[in-house]
Amino acid sequence: MKEDILEQAVDDWLLSQSGTFTKHNVKFRPDKDDVDFNSRDDSSHSDIDILAVKLEKENIVRVSAVTCKSWQNGFDPKNWLELLTDDKGKKVSGREPWKFFRELKSRKWGKAFAKKIYEETGSSDYTYYIAVTLLKGSNIEKAIIDFENNEAFVNNIKLDETSNVRIKILSFIEIFNEYQGRTSQTLEATELGRLIQIIKASGVELKK
């Protein structure tokens, strides 16, 4: 089930790529036999919002695991990097920051995340997408690079040392612009694609 419009948009974007199949709300949680298992924090499932397989691709681009953060006030990569690495007891909307990105912050959650992807796709290599409504903050390009290349985050979501994993932050405007840049007059296969196609054909000007 696609629970929000951002998830729908990302799903459409993935499905518009040839030979792609998607699955939603794939549940996972740490193994109860894990030495670090904590019944208070680890008994409830989390889920992978979208899990996609591109049959015509290989390696890390074949499988995509997406977490969607459709926050209307945007996503600040620099701020979230600090929240997830500093451990200063700060809270976000009354919750501890790690609970928004369990798999990135915690090895036991990250391993469970990667294990579920392997069970579903047969691959331990994949791209982990954070899909966001809006990017905000200062020096955004550097902030994105720092977040995407954080060694601890990458290592936490690997199944094992042989796994090849990358983190990518994906904003809605990137999806929109990719659709707008397509030159084919063939009717788009997805609802979002058709909407953007008709906006483009109508001559409507969108102001940022």
Buried (B, 14 or more C-beta within 10 A) or exposed (E): EBEEEBBBBBBBBBBBEEEBEBEBBBEBBBEEEBEEBEEEBBEEEBBBBBBBBBEEBEEBBBBBBBBBBBBEEEBBBBBBBEBBBEEEEEEEEEEBBBBBBBBBBBBBBBBBBBBBBBEBBEBBBBBBBBBBBBBBBEEBEEBBEEBBEBEEBBEBBBBEEEBEBBBBBBBBEBBBEEBEEBEEEEEBEBEBBBBBBEBBEEEEEEEE
